[in-house]
Amino acid sequence: MAQRKSRTDRRLDLIEAARRAIIRHGVDGVQLSHVAEEAGLTSGAVLYHYPDLAELLVEAQHAGMERFYEQRLRQIATVTDPVEKLVMTIRSGLPTGPLDPDVRLLNELGGAAGRNRMYGVLLTSLYDRQVSMYQSILDTGAALGVFTLTADALTISRNLVALEDAYGYRITARHPVIGPAEAVELILSYARSATGNDLAH
């Protein structure tokens, strides 16, 4: 007999269903029935776990963002070399390809941020945390004499995150000559100039 899912597992399933619904219908167009369809449940069953659809949509978007901050922090926490940390962080900040669901979700969120204050707050928070992540790596590398920064660490960090965003969008828009590998090299080119390090990897 199949084991009944816990309330926590069911909520996680609904978050994933909401993410798929947002990608399929857009953050402004997604409705309760869309989430229910993706989850294979009735609308009432969705409401049982999430009485407020807006709360579920925000949780779905936050889950998509975790990859670009929390997961990256955990990944680089195991590394001590600032060069390796910087290269690893750049590589992990881009889509895996045009259909990358996490990045498509962020693109949807970005499109709606001007109309929805909560989405704008979520994106601003993610951006600021990513900047601080890069800044910590750059400051450490500069203190160790590994990097010779051409500008303050905050400025370089903001530019690195902006490049991630810009090239990420190009990848999801299926630019014919900019895929993940090409985008990594383009961002590394800037990072080499900004740090005075060849970032051999």
C-alpha positions in Angstrom: 0.0 0.0 0.0 1.4 3.4 -0.9 2.4 5.5 2.0 0.5 8.7 2.5 2.5 11.8 2.0 3.2 14.1 5.0 1.8 17.6 5.1 5.4 18.9 4.5 5.9 16.7 1.5 2.5 17.7 0.0 3.4 21.4 0.5 6.8 20.8 -1.3 4.9 19.1 -4.1 2.6 22.1 -4.4 5.5 24.5 -4.5 7.0 22.6 -7.4 3.6 22.5 -9.1 3.3 26.3 -8.6 6.7 26.8 -10.2 5.7 24.8 -13.3 2.4 26.7 -13.5 4.2 30.1 -13.3 6.6 29.0 -16.1 3.7 27.8 -18.2 1.2 30.6 -17.6 3.3 33.6 -16.5 3.4 35.0 -13.0 0.5 37.4 -13.8 -1.6 34.7 -15.5 -1.3 31.8 -13.1 -4.5 30.8 -11.4 -5.4 28.3 -8.7 -6.8 25.9 -11.2 -3.4 25.9 -13.1 -1.5 24.9 -9.9 -4.1 22.2 -9.1 -3.7 20.8 -12.6 0.1 20.7 -12.4 -0.2 19.0 -9.0 -2.9 16.5 -10.1 -5.2 17.7 -7.3 -8.5 19.6 -6.9 -8.4 23.3 -6.3 -9.9 22.6 -2.9 -7.0 20.3 -2.0 -4.5 23.1 -2.9 -6.4 25.5 -0.8 -6.3 23.1 2.1 -2.5 23.4 2.2 -2.3 27.0 1.0 -5.5 29.0 1.7 -3.7 32.0 0.1 -2.6 31.4 -3.5 -0.3 34.5 -3.3 1.6 32.9 -0.4 2.2 29.7 -2.4 3.4 31.7 -5.4 5.9 33.6 -3.3 7.2 30.4 -1.8 7.5 28.9 -5.2 9.6 31.8 -6.4 11.8 31.7 -3.2 12.4 28.1 -3.8 13.7 28.9 -7.3 16.0 31.6 -5.9 17.7 29.3 -3.3 19.9 27.8 -6.1 21.5 31.1 -6.8 22.4 32.0 -3.3 22.0 29.4 -0.5 23.2 26.5 -2.7 26.1 28.5 -4.0 27.1 29.5 -0.5 27.1 25.9 0.6 29.2 24.9 -2.4 31.9 27.5 -2.0 32.1 27.0 1.8 34.1 23.8 1.1 36.8 25.8 -0.8 39.5 28.0 0.6 41.3 29.3 -2.5 39.7 32.6 -3.6 40.5 32.0 -7.2 38.7 28.6 -7.2 35.8 30.2 -5.2 35.4 33.0 -7.7 35.5 30.7 -10.8 33.1 28.3 -9.1 30.7 31.1 -8.2 30.7 32.5 -11.7 30.0 29.0 -13.2 27.1 28.3 -10.9 25.3 31.6 -11.6 24.2 30.8 -15.1 21.4 28.8 -16.7 22.2 25.2 -17.7 20.4 26.0 -21.0 17.4 27.7 -22.5 14.9 25.6 -20.7 16.5 25.9 -17.2 13.3 26.1 -15.0 14.9 28.2 -12.2 16.1 30.9 -14.5 12.8 30.9 -16.5 11.1 31.4 -13.2 13.3 34.3 -12.3 12.7 35.9 -15.7 8.9 35.7 -15.1 9.5 37.3 -11.7 11.6 40.0 -13.2 8.9 40.8 -15.7 6.3 41.2 -13.0 8.5 43.1 -10.5 7.4 46.5 -11.7 3.8 45.6 -11.1 4.1 43.7 -7.9 6.1 45.1 -4.9 6.6 41.8 -3.3 8.3 40.3 -6.4 10.5 43.4 -6.6 11.5 43.0 -3.0 12.4 39.3 -3.6 14.5 40.1 -6.6 16.3 43.0 -4.9 17.1 40.8 -1.9 18.5 38.1 -4.1 20.6 40.6 -6.0 22.0 42.1 -2.8 22.8 38.7 -1.3 24.6 37.7 -4.5 26.6 40.9 -4.5 27.6 40.3 -0.9 28.7 36.8 -1.8 31.0 38.0 -4.6 32.2 40.9 -2.4 33.3 38.5 0.3 35.4 36.5 -2.1 37.0 39.5 -3.7 37.8 41.1 -0.3 39.4 37.9 0.9 41.4 37.5 -2.3 42.6 41.1 -2.1 43.6 40.7 1.6 45.6 37.6 0.7 47.3 39.4 -2.2 45.8 37.0 -4.7 43.7 39.7 -6.4 44.7 43.3 -7.3 41.3 44.9 -7.7 40.9 47.6 -10.4 37.9 49.1 -8.5 36.3 48.6 -5.1 35.0 45.1 -4.4 31.4 46.3 -4.2 31.5 47.8 -7.7 33.1 44.7 -9.2 30.6 42.5 -7.4 27.6 44.4 -8.7 29.0 44.2 -12.3 29.5 40.4 -11.9 25.9 39.9 -10.8 24.7 42.1 -13.6 26.6 40.1 -16.1 25.2 36.9 -14.7 21.7 38.4 -15.2 22.3 39.7 -18.7 24.0 36.6 -20.1 21.5 34.4 -18.3 18.7 36.1 -20.2 20.6 35.7 -23.5 20.8 32.0 -22.8 17.1 31.6 -22.1 16.3 33.7 -25.1 18.3 31.2 -27.2 21.0 33.5 -28.5 22.6 31.6 -31.3 26.2 32.1 -30.2 25.9 32.6 -26.4 25.4 29.4 -24.5 26.4 28.6 -20.9 30.1 27.9 -21.8 30.4 31.1 -23.8 28.8 33.1 -21.1 31.1 31.8 -18.4 34.1 32.8 -20.5 32.7 36.2 -21.1 32.2 36.8 -17.4 35.6 35.4 -16.6 37.1 37.8 -19.1 35.8 40.7 -17.1 36.7 39.1 -13.8 40.3 38.6 -14.9 40.6 42.3 -15.8 38.9 43.3 -12.5 41.1 41.1 -10.3 44.4 41.2 -12.0 44.4 37.4 -11.9 44.3 35.0 -14.8 41.8 32.9 -12.8 43.4 29.7 -14.2 40.9 26.9 -13.6 
